[in-house]
Each structure stands twice: as structure tokens, then as C-alpha cells.
Amino acid sequence: MHHHALINALKASQNWINQFNHGNLDYCVASYTEGAQLEVIPMGRFEGRKAIREFWQGIMQSGAADLCYRKTWLKLIDDNNVQLGSEWSMNIGHGVITLEQWQRQADGHWKLTHDAFEILEQY
């Protein structure tokens, strides 16, 4: 069963990337739990969907696109929790994802409870 958790969390992350690249703010924000935390170095910490929405809306409005993950790793915590990290790049910069904490919800959907990444360079 463990490999199913890894596969499903990875699919949830890949779906998030795809929807981000299509400018689907609502999908991206709905992929976070209500009390999720987003930490972005050096921009700050954003708690809850409202603050997370404002952050991603600003990023999307800036013209960010072509998000791509490379050298992705997954860590199984248990059947309902998976951690992910990766290098990322897009047309406006690149950096590293230090932690995406994906959690399976009661309805079977996987959502982010914690998201932490660093912007290493902005173009």
C-alpha cells in the first residue's frame, strides 16, 4: 500500500504544477488545506488559504509560467502523509523546494498541509 501513497502524492504534485502552468489559481489554492502554511524564502510566511491565495495570485499576475521540477525526491511518512522536495525553475526564476507535505484527506484527495521553498535567483 505504501507505494500507492507515494504515487498518489506525486500525481497530486504534478497536477498542481500543470494547473499552475495553465493559470488555474482556484485549483492551486484548493490544493492546500484550510490551515496550510506556505514558507517562501526570502518573501515570508503565509498561513491559511486566504494568504496563500494572495501570494500565488501575485506570482501568477507577474507572468510566472513554465514551472518545472527536477531532481524530485519523495519520503513516505505513513499511508496518509508524503513529503516531497525538488529543484524548481520557471520563466521568472529558480530555486529549491525544501518541503511539500502532502496529506490524504478523508475524501481520498491529497492536499498540501505545508509548502516551503526558496527562491535562489529571480530573472
CNS distance restraints for C-alpha pairs under 8 A (distance, minus, plus):
assign (resid   1 and name CA) (resid   5 and name CA) 6.93 0.50 0.50
assign (resid   1 and name CA) (resid  79 and name CA) 7.22 0.50 0.50
assign (resid   2 and name CA) (resid   6 and name CA) 6.66 0.50 0.50
assign (resid   2 and name CA) (resid  76 and name CA) 7.38 0.50 0.50
assign (resid   2 and name CA) (resid  78 and name CA) 7.43 0.50 0.50
assign (resid   2 and name CA) (resid  79 and name CA) 5.80 0.50 0.50
assign (resid   3 and name CA) (resid   7 and name CA) 6.12 0.50 0.50
assign (resid   4 and name CA) (resid   8 and name CA) 5.96 0.50 0.50
assign (resid   5 and name CA) (resid   9 and name CA) 6.04 0.50 0.50
assign (resid   5 and name CA) (resid  76 and name CA) 7.53 0.50 0.50
assign (resid   5 and name CA) (resid  79 and name CA) 5.61 0.50 0.50
assign (resid   5 and name CA) (resid  80 and name CA) 6.75 0.50 0.50
assign (resid   5 and name CA) (resid  81 and name CA) 7.60 0.50 0.50
assign (resid   5 and name CA) (resid  82 and name CA) 7.11 0.50 0.50
assign (resid   6 and name CA) (resid  10 and name CA) 6.12 0.50 0.50
assign (resid   6 and name CA) (resid  74 and name CA) 6.99 0.50 0.50
assign (resid   6 and name CA) (resid  75 and name CA) 7.71 0.50 0.50
assign (resid   6 and name CA) (resid  76 and name CA) 6.53 0.50 0.50
assign (resid   6 and name CA) (resid  82 and name CA) 6.52 0.50 0.50
assign (resid   7 and name CA) (resid  11 and name CA) 6.14 0.50 0.50
assign (resid   8 and name CA) (resid  12 and name CA) 6.16 0.50 0.50
assign (resid   8 and name CA) (resid 110 and name CA) 7.43 0.50 0.50
assign (resid   9 and name CA) (resid  13 and name CA) 6.28 0.50 0.50
assign (resid   9 and name CA) (resid  82 and name CA) 6.50 0.50 0.50
assign (resid   9 and name CA) (resid 102 and name CA) 6.21 0.50 0.50
assign (resid   9 and name CA) (resid 103 and name CA) 7.86 0.50 0.50
assign (resid   9 and name CA) (resid 110 and name CA) 6.29 0.50 0.50
assign (resid  10 and name CA) (resid  14 and name CA) 6.14 0.50 0.50
assign (resid  10 and name CA) (resid  74 and name CA) 7.94 0.50 0.50
assign (resid  10 and name CA) (resid  84 and name CA) 7.96 0.50 0.50
assign (resid  11 and name CA) (resid  15 and name CA) 6.01 0.50 0.50
assign (resid  12 and name CA) (resid  16 and name CA) 6.22 0.50 0.50
assign (resid  12 and name CA) (resid 110 and name CA) 6.23 0.50 0.50
assign (resid  12 and name CA) (resid 111 and name CA) 7.58 0.50 0.50
assign (resid  13 and name CA) (resid  17 and name CA) 6.35 0.50 0.50
assign (resid  14 and name CA) (resid  18 and name CA) 6.21 0.50 0.50
assign (resid  15 and name CA) (resid  19 and name CA) 6.11 0.50 0.50
assign (resid  16 and name CA) (resid  20 and name CA) 6.03 0.50 0.50
assign (resid  16 and name CA) (resid  27 and name CA) 7.53 0.50 0.50
assign (resid  16 and name CA) (resid  28 and name CA) 5.89 0.50 0.50
assign (resid  16 and name CA) (resid  31 and name CA) 7.35 0.50 0.50
assign (resid  17 and name CA) (resid  21 and name CA) 6.18 0.50 0.50
assign (resid  17 and name CA) (resid  67 and name CA) 6.47 0.50 0.50
assign (resid  17 and name CA) (resid  68 and name CA) 7.39 0.50 0.50
assign (resid  18 and name CA) (resid  22 and name CA) 6.41 0.50 0.50
assign (resid  19 and name CA) (resid  23 and name CA) 6.27 0.50 0.50
assign (resid  19 and name CA) (resid  24 and name CA) 5.23 0.50 0.50
assign (resid  19 and name CA) (resid  25 and name CA) 7.78 0.50 0.50
assign (resid  19 and name CA) (resid  27 and name CA) 6.75 0.50 0.50
assign (resid  19 and name CA) (resid  28 and name CA) 6.70 0.50 0.50
assign (resid  20 and name CA) (resid  24 and name CA) 5.68 0.50 0.50
assign (resid  20 and name CA) (resid  25 and name CA) 6.86 0.50 0.50
assign (resid  20 and name CA) (resid  28 and name CA) 6.45 0.50 0.50
assign (resid  20 and name CA) (resid  65 and name CA) 7.51 0.50 0.50
assign (resid  20 and name CA) (resid  67 and name CA) 7.53 0.50 0.50
assign (resid  21 and name CA) (resid  65 and name CA) 5.34 0.50 0.50
assign (resid  21 and name CA) (resid  66 and name CA) 5.77 0.50 0.50
assign (resid  21 and name CA) (resid  67 and name CA) 6.30 0.50 0.50
assign (resid  23 and name CA) (resid  60 and name CA) 6.67 0.50 0.50
assign (resid  24 and name CA) (resid  28 and name CA) 6.43 0.50 0.50
assign (resid  25 and name CA) (resid  29 and name CA) 6.12 0.50 0.50
assign (resid  25 and name CA) (resid  53 and name CA) 7.51 0.50 0.50
assign (resid  25 and name CA) (resid  56 and name CA) 7.17 0.50 0.50
assign (resid  25 and name CA) (resid  57 and name CA) 6.67 0.50 0.50
assign (resid  25 and name CA) (resid  60 and name CA) 7.83 0.50 0.50
assign (resid  26 and name CA) (resid  30 and name CA) 6.01 0.50 0.50
assign (resid  27 and name CA) (resid  31 and name CA) 6.28 0.50 0.50
assign (resid  28 and name CA) (resid  32 and name CA) 7.47 0.50 0.50
assign (resid  29 and name CA) (resid  49 and name CA) 6.45 0.50 0.50
assign (resid  29 and name CA) (resid  52 and name CA) 6.88 0.50 0.50
assign (resid  29 and name CA) (resid  53 and name CA) 5.74 0.50 0.50
assign (resid  29 and name CA) (resid  56 and name CA) 7.93 0.50 0.50
assign (resid  30 and name CA) (resid  49 and name CA) 7.80 0.50 0.50
assign (resid  31 and name CA) (resid 110 and name CA) 7.58 0.50 0.50
assign (resid  31 and name CA) (resid 111 and name CA) 4.95 0.50 0.50
assign (resid  31 and name CA) (resid 112 and name CA) 6.07 0.50 0.50
assign (resid  32 and name CA) (resid  36 and name CA) 5.91 0.50 0.50
assign (resid  32 and name CA) (resid  49 and name CA) 6.81 0.50 0.50
assign (resid  32 and name CA) (resid 111 and name CA) 5.20 0.50 0.50
assign (resid  32 and name CA) (resid 112 and name CA) 4.47 0.50 0.50
assign (resid  32 and name CA) (resid 113 and name CA) 6.08 0.50 0.50
assign (resid  33 and name CA) (resid  48 and name CA) 7.73 0.50 0.50
assign (resid  33 and name CA) (resid  49 and name CA) 7.26 0.50 0.50
assign (resid  33 and name CA) (resid 111 and name CA) 6.01 0.50 0.50
assign (resid  33 and name CA) (resid 112 and name CA) 6.01 0.50 0.50
assign (resid  33 and name CA) (resid 113 and name CA) 5.57 0.50 0.50
assign (resid  34 and name CA) (resid  48 and name CA) 5.53 0.50 0.50
assign (resid  34 and name CA) (resid  49 and name CA) 5.54 0.50 0.50
assign (resid  35 and name CA) (resid  47 and name CA) 6.66 0.50 0.50
assign (resid  35 and name CA) (resid  48 and name CA) 4.64 0.50 0.50
assign (resid  35 and name CA) (resid  49 and name CA) 6.94 0.50 0.50
assign (resid  35 and name CA) (resid 113 and name CA) 7.13 0.50 0.50
assign (resid  36 and name CA) (resid  47 and name CA) 6.06 0.50 0.50
assign (resid  36 and name CA) (resid  48 and name CA) 5.22 0.50 0.50
assign (resid  36 and name CA) (resid  49 and name CA) 6.86 0.50 0.50
assign (resid  36 and name CA) (resid 112 and name CA) 6.72 0.50 0.50
assign (resid  36 and name CA) (resid 113 and name CA) 4.43 0.50 0.50
assign (resid  36 and name CA) (resid 114 and name CA) 5.48 0.50 0.50
assign (resid  36 and name CA) (resid 115 and name CA) 7.87 0.50 0.50
assign (resid  37 and name CA) (resid  45 and name CA) 7.20 0.50 0.50
assign (resid  37 and name CA) (resid  46 and name CA) 5.85 0.50 0.50
assign (resid  37 and name CA) (resid  47 and name CA) 4.58 0.50 0.50
assign (resid  37 and name CA) (resid  48 and name CA) 6.24 0.50 0.50
assign (resid  37 and name CA) (resid  52 and name CA) 7.86 0.50 0.50
assign (resid  37 and name CA) (resid 113 and name CA) 6.46 0.50 0.50
assign (resid  37 and name CA) (resid 114 and name CA) 4.88 0.50 0.50
assign (resid  37 and name CA) (resid 115 and name CA) 6.30 0.50 0.50
assign (resid  38 and name CA) (resid  45 and name CA) 5.75 0.50 0.50
assign (resid  38 and name CA) (resid  46 and name CA) 5.02 0.50 0.50
assign (resid  38 and name CA) (resid  47 and name CA) 6.31 0.50 0.50
assign (resid  38 and name CA) (resid  52 and name CA) 6.72 0.50 0.50
assign (resid  38 and name CA) (resid 114 and name CA) 5.94 0.50 0.50
assign (resid  38 and name CA) (resid 115 and name CA) 4.73 0.50 0.50
assign (resid  38 and name CA) (resid 116 and name CA) 5.72 0.50 0.50
assign (resid  39 and name CA) (resid  43 and name CA) 7.96 0.50 0.50
assign (resid  39 and name CA) (resid  44 and name CA) 5.96 0.50 0.50
assign (resid  39 and name CA) (resid  45 and name CA) 4.42 0.50 0.50
assign (resid  39 and name CA) (resid  46 and name CA) 6.30 0.50 0.50
assign (resid  39 and name CA) (resid 115 and name CA) 6.24 0.50 0.50
assign (resid  39 and name CA) (resid 116 and name CA) 4.55 0.50 0.50
assign (resid  39 and name CA) (resid 117 and name CA) 6.41 0.50 0.50
assign (resid  40 and name CA) (resid  44 and name CA) 5.31 0.50 0.50
assign (resid  40 and name CA) (resid  45 and name CA) 6.20 0.50 0.50
assign (resid  40 and name CA) (resid 116 and name CA) 5.90 0.50 0.50
assign (resid  40 and name CA) (resid 117 and name CA) 5.22 0.50 0.50
assign (resid  40 and name CA) (resid 118 and name CA) 5.64 0.50 0.50
assign (resid  40 and name CA) (resid 119 and name CA) 7.35 0.50 0.50
assign (resid  41 and name CA) (resid 117 and name CA) 6.44 0.50 0.50
assign (resid  41 and name CA) (resid 118 and name CA) 4.58 0.50 0.50
assign (resid  41 and name CA) (resid 119 and name CA) 6.15 0.50 0.50
assign (resid  42 and name CA) (resid 118 and name CA) 6.89 0.50 0.50
assign (resid  42 and name CA) (resid 119 and name CA) 6.95 0.50 0.50
assign (resid  46 and name CA) (resid  51 and name CA) 5.39 0.50 0.50
assign (resid  46 and name CA) (resid  52 and name CA) 5.71 0.50 0.50
assign (resid  46 and name CA) (resid  55 and name CA) 7.67 0.50 0.50
assign (resid  47 and name CA) (resid  51 and name CA) 5.89 0.50 0.50
assign (resid  47 and name CA) (resid  52 and name CA) 6.64 0.50 0.50
assign (resid  48 and name CA) (resid  52 and name CA) 6.21 0.50 0.50
assign (resid  49 and name CA) (resid  53 and name CA) 5.80 0.50 0.50
assign (resid  50 and name CA) (resid  54 and name CA) 6.39 0.50 0.50
assign (resid  51 and name CA) (resid  55 and name CA) 6.36 0.50 0.50
assign (resid  52 and name CA) (resid  56 and name CA) 6.28 0.50 0.50
assign (resid  53 and name CA) (resid  57 and name CA) 5.84 0.50 0.50
assign (resid  54 and name CA) (resid  58 and name CA) 6.26 0.50 0.50
assign (resid  55 and name CA) (resid  59 and name CA) 6.47 0.50 0.50
assign (resid  56 and name CA) (resid  60 and name CA) 6.06 0.50 0.50
assign (resid  57 and name CA) (resid  61 and name CA) 6.00 0.50 0.50
assign (resid  58 and name CA) (resid  62 and name CA) 6.19 0.50 0.50
assign (resid  59 and name CA) (resid  63 and name CA) 7.05 0.50 0.50
assign (resid  59 and name CA) (resid  64 and name CA) 6.03 0.50 0.50
assign (resid  60 and name CA) (resid  64 and name CA) 5.25 0.50 0.50
assign (resid  60 and name CA) (resid  65 and name CA) 7.58 0.50 0.50
assign (resid  63 and name CA) (resid  92 and name CA) 7.89 0.50 0.50
assign (resid  64 and name CA) (resid  90 and name CA) 6.83 0.50 0.50
assign (resid  64 and name CA) (resid  91 and name CA) 6.15 0.50 0.50
assign (resid  64 and name CA) (resid  92 and name CA) 5.86 0.50 0.50
assign (resid  65 and name CA) (resid  90 and name CA) 5.85 0.50 0.50
assign (resid  65 and name CA) (resid  91 and name CA) 5.80 0.50 0.50
assign (resid  65 and name CA) (resid  92 and name CA) 7.64 0.50 0.50
assign (resid  66 and name CA) (resid  89 and name CA) 7.71 0.50 0.50
assign (resid  66 and name CA) (resid  90 and name CA) 4.94 0.50 0.50
assign (resid  66 and name CA) (resid  91 and name CA) 6.02 0.50 0.50
assign (resid  67 and name CA) (resid  88 and name CA) 6.94 0.50 0.50
assign (resid  67 and name CA) (resid  89 and name CA) 5.70 0.50 0.50
assign (resid  67 and name CA) (resid  90 and name CA) 4.42 0.50 0.50
assign (resid  67 and name CA) (resid  91 and name CA) 7.48 0.50 0.50
assign (resid  68 and name CA) (resid  88 and name CA) 5.58 0.50 0.50
assign (resid  68 and name CA) (resid  89 and name CA) 5.42 0.50 0.50
assign (resid  68 and name CA) (resid  90 and name CA) 6.32 0.50 0.50
assign (resid  69 and name CA) (resid  86 and name CA) 6.03 0.50 0.50
assign (resid  69 and name CA) (resid  87 and name CA) 5.66 0.50 0.50
assign (resid  69 and name CA) (resid  88 and name CA) 4.51 0.50 0.50
assign (resid  69 and name CA) (resid  89 and name CA) 6.71 0.50 0.50
assign (resid  70 and name CA) (resid  86 and name CA) 5.90 0.50 0.50
assign (resid  70 and name CA) (resid  87 and name CA) 5.12 0.50 0.50
assign (resid  70 and name CA) (resid  88 and name CA) 6.15 0.50 0.50
assign (resid  71 and name CA) (resid  86 and name CA) 5.53 0.50 0.50
assign (resid  71 and name CA) (resid  87 and name CA) 6.03 0.50 0.50
assign (resid  72 and name CA) (resid  84 and name CA) 7.05 0.50 0.50
assign (resid  72 and name CA) (resid  85 and name CA) 5.67 0.50 0.50
assign (resid  72 and name CA) (resid  86 and name CA) 4.18 0.50 0.50
assign (resid  72 and name CA) (resid  87 and name CA) 6.82 0.50 0.50
assign (resid  73 and name CA) (resid  84 and name CA) 5.65 0.50 0.50
assign (resid  73 and name CA) (resid  85 and name CA) 5.36 0.50 0.50
assign (resid  73 and name CA) (resid  86 and name CA) 6.27 0.50 0.50
assign (resid  74 and name CA) (resid  82 and name CA) 6.88 0.50 0.50
assign (resid  74 and name CA) (resid  83 and name CA) 5.65 0.50 0.50
assign (resid  74 and name CA) (resid  84 and name CA) 4.56 0.50 0.50
assign (resid  74 and name CA) (resid  85 and name CA) 6.68 0.50 0.50
assign (resid  75 and name CA) (resid  82 and name CA) 5.71 0.50 0.50
assign (resid  75 and name CA) (resid  83 and name CA) 5.02 0.50 0.50
assign (resid  75 and name CA) (resid  84 and name CA) 6.40 0.50 0.50
assign (resid  76 and name CA) (resid  81 and name CA) 6.57 0.50 0.50
assign (resid  76 and name CA) (resid  82 and name CA) 4.71 0.50 0.50
assign (resid  76 and name CA) (resid  83 and name CA) 6.47 0.50 0.50
assign (resid  77 and name CA) (resid  81 and name CA) 5.29 0.50 0.50
assign (resid  77 and name CA) (resid  82 and name CA) 5.45 0.50 0.50
assign (resid  77 and name CA) (resid  83 and name CA) 7.12 0.50 0.50
assign (resid  78 and name CA) (resid  82 and name CA) 6.99 0.50 0.50
assign (resid  80 and name CA) (resid 103 and name CA) 5.47 0.50 0.50
assign (resid  80 and name CA) (resid 104 and name CA) 4.85 0.50 0.50
assign (resid  80 and name CA) (resid 105 and name CA) 7.81 0.50 0.50
assign (resid  81 and name CA) (resid 101 and name CA) 7.03 0.50 0.50
assign (resid  81 and name CA) (resid 102 and name CA) 5.69 0.50 0.50
assign (resid  81 and name CA) (resid 103 and name CA) 4.54 0.50 0.50
assign (resid  81 and name CA) (resid 104 and name CA) 6.47 0.50 0.50
assign (resid  82 and name CA) (resid 101 and name CA) 6.00 0.50 0.50
assign (resid  82 and name CA) (resid 102 and name CA) 5.22 0.50 0.50
assign (resid  82 and name CA) (resid 103 and name CA) 6.54 0.50 0.50
assign (resid  83 and name CA) (resid  99 and name CA) 6.37 0.50 0.50
assign (resid  83 and name CA) (resid 100 and name CA) 5.56 0.50 0.50
assign (resid  83 and name CA) (resid 101 and name CA) 4.65 0.50 0.50
assign (resid  83 and name CA) (resid 102 and name CA) 6.12 0.50 0.50
assign (resid  84 and name CA) (resid  97 and name CA) 7.99 0.50 0.50
assign (resid  84 and name CA) (resid  98 and name CA) 7.84 0.50 0.50
assign (resid  84 and name CA) (resid  99 and name CA) 5.69 0.50 0.50
assign (resid  84 and name CA) (resid 100 and name CA) 4.97 0.50 0.50
assign (resid  84 and name CA) (resid 101 and name CA) 6.57 0.50 0.50
assign (resid  84 and name CA) (resid 102 and name CA) 7.76 0.50 0.50
assign (resid  85 and name CA) (resid  96 and name CA) 7.60 0.50 0.50
assign (resid  85 and name CA) (resid  97 and name CA) 5.08 0.50 0.50
assign (resid  85 and name CA) (resid  98 and name CA) 5.23 0.50 0.50
assign (resid  85 and name CA) (resid  99 and name CA) 5.15 0.50 0.50
assign (resid  85 and name CA) (resid 100 and name CA) 6.28 0.50 0.50
assign (resid  86 and name CA) (resid  96 and name CA) 5.87 0.50 0.50
assign (resid  86 and name CA) (resid  97 and name CA) 5.06 0.50 0.50
assign (resid  86 and name CA) (resid  98 and name CA) 7.01 0.50 0.50
assign (resid  87 and name CA) (resid  94 and name CA) 7.74 0.50 0.50
assign (resid  87 and name CA) (resid  95 and name CA) 5.97 0.50 0.50
assign (resid  87 and name CA) (resid  96 and name CA) 4.33 0.50 0.50
assign (resid  87 and name CA) (resid  97 and name CA) 5.97 0.50 0.50
assign (resid  88 and name CA) (resid  94 and name CA) 5.59 0.50 0.50
assign (resid  88 and name CA) (resid  95 and name CA) 5.41 0.50 0.50
assign (resid  88 and name CA) (resid  96 and name CA) 5.64 0.50 0.50
assign (resid  88 and name CA) (resid  97 and name CA) 6.89 0.50 0.50
assign (resid  89 and name CA) (resid  93 and name CA) 5.95 0.50 0.50
assign (resid  89 and name CA) (resid  94 and name CA) 4.06 0.50 0.50
assign (resid  89 and name CA) (resid  95 and name CA) 6.41 0.50 0.50
assign (resid  90 and name CA) (resid  94 and name CA) 6.15 0.50 0.50
assign (resid  91 and name CA) (resid 123 and name CA) 7.56 0.50 0.50
assign (resid  92 and name CA) (resid 122 and name CA) 5.74 0.50 0.50
assign (resid  92 and name CA) (resid 123 and name CA) 5.01 0.50 0.50
assign (resid  93 and name CA) (resid 119 and name CA) 7.14 0.50 0.50
assign (resid  93 and name CA) (resid 120 and name CA) 7.57 0.50 0.50
assign (resid  93 and name CA) (resid 121 and name CA) 5.35 0.50 0.50
assign (resid  93 and name CA) (resid 122 and name CA) 4.12 0.50 0.50
assign (resid  93 and name CA) (resid 123 and name CA) 5.19 0.50 0.50
assign (resid  94 and name CA) (resid 119 and name CA) 6.01 0.50 0.50
assign (resid  94 and name CA) (resid 120 and name CA) 5.93 0.50 0.50
assign (resid  94 and name CA) (resid 121 and name CA) 5.59 0.50 0.50
assign (resid  94 and name CA) (resid 122 and name CA) 6.72 0.50 0.50
assign (resid  95 and name CA) (resid 117 and name CA) 7.32 0.50 0.50
assign (resid  95 and name CA) (resid 118 and name CA) 5.47 0.50 0.50
assign (resid  95 and name CA) (resid 119 and name CA) 4.53 0.50 0.50
assign (resid  95 and name CA) (resid 120 and name CA) 4.55 0.50 0.50
assign (resid  95 and name CA) (resid 121 and name CA) 6.65 0.50 0.50
assign (resid  96 and name CA) (resid 117 and name CA) 5.66 0.50 0.50
assign (resid  96 and name CA) (resid 118 and name CA) 5.36 0.50 0.50
assign (resid  96 and name CA) (resid 119 and name CA) 6.85 0.50 0.50
assign (resid  96 and name CA) (resid 120 and name CA) 7.33 0.50 0.50
assign (resid  97 and name CA) (resid 115 and name CA) 7.96 0.50 0.50
assign (resid  97 and name CA) (resid 116 and name CA) 6.06 0.50 0.50
assign (resid  97 and name CA) (resid 117 and name CA) 4.11 0.50 0.50
assign (resid  97 and name CA) (resid 118 and name CA) 6.35 0.50 0.50
assign (resid  98 and name CA) (resid 116 and name CA) 5.64 0.50 0.50
assign (resid  98 and name CA) (resid 117 and name CA) 5.33 0.50 0.50
assign (resid  98 and name CA) (resid 118 and name CA) 7.41 0.50 0.50
assign (resid  99 and name CA) (resid 114 and name CA) 7.30 0.50 0.50
assign (resid  99 and name CA) (resid 115 and name CA) 5.73 0.50 0.50
assign (resid  99 and name CA) (resid 116 and name CA) 5.09 0.50 0.50
assign (resid  99 and name CA) (resid 117 and name CA) 6.83 0.50 0.50
assign (resid 100 and name CA) (resid 112 and name CA) 6.72 0.50 0.50
assign (resid 100 and name CA) (resid 113 and name CA) 7.87 0.50 0.50
assign (resid 100 and name CA) (resid 114 and name CA) 5.84 0.50 0.50
assign (resid 100 and name CA) (resid 115 and name CA) 4.52 0.50 0.50
assign (resid 100 and name CA) (resid 116 and name CA) 6.35 0.50 0.50
assign (resid 101 and name CA) (resid 112 and name CA) 5.61 0.50 0.50
assign (resid 101 and name CA) (resid 113 and name CA) 5.66 0.50 0.50
assign (resid 101 and name CA) (resid 114 and name CA) 5.02 0.50 0.50
assign (resid 101 and name CA) (resid 115 and name CA) 6.33 0.50 0.50
assign (resid 102 and name CA) (resid 110 and name CA) 6.10 0.50 0.50
assign (resid 102 and name CA) (resid 111 and name CA) 5.38 0.50 0.50
assign (resid 102 and name CA) (resid 112 and name CA) 4.59 0.50 0.50
assign (resid 102 and name CA) (resid 113 and name CA) 6.20 0.50 0.50
assign (resid 102 and name CA) (resid 114 and name CA) 7.50 0.50 0.50
assign (resid 103 and name CA) (resid 110 and name CA) 5.35 0.50 0.50
assign (resid 103 and name CA) (resid 111 and name CA) 5.41 0.50 0.50
assign (resid 103 and name CA) (resid 112 and name CA) 6.26 0.50 0.50
assign (resid 103 and name CA) (resid 113 and name CA) 6.64 0.50 0.50
assign (resid 104 and name CA) (resid 108 and name CA) 5.75 0.50 0.50
assign (resid 104 and name CA) (resid 109 and name CA) 5.62 0.50 0.50
assign (resid 104 and name CA) (resid 110 and name CA) 4.30 0.50 0.50
assign (resid 104 and name CA) (resid 111 and name CA) 6.43 0.50 0.50
assign (resid 105 and name CA) (resid 109 and name CA) 5.38 0.50 0.50
assign (resid 105 and name CA) (resid 110 and name CA) 5.95 0.50 0.50
assign (resid 105 and name CA) (resid 111 and name CA) 7.02 0.50 0.50
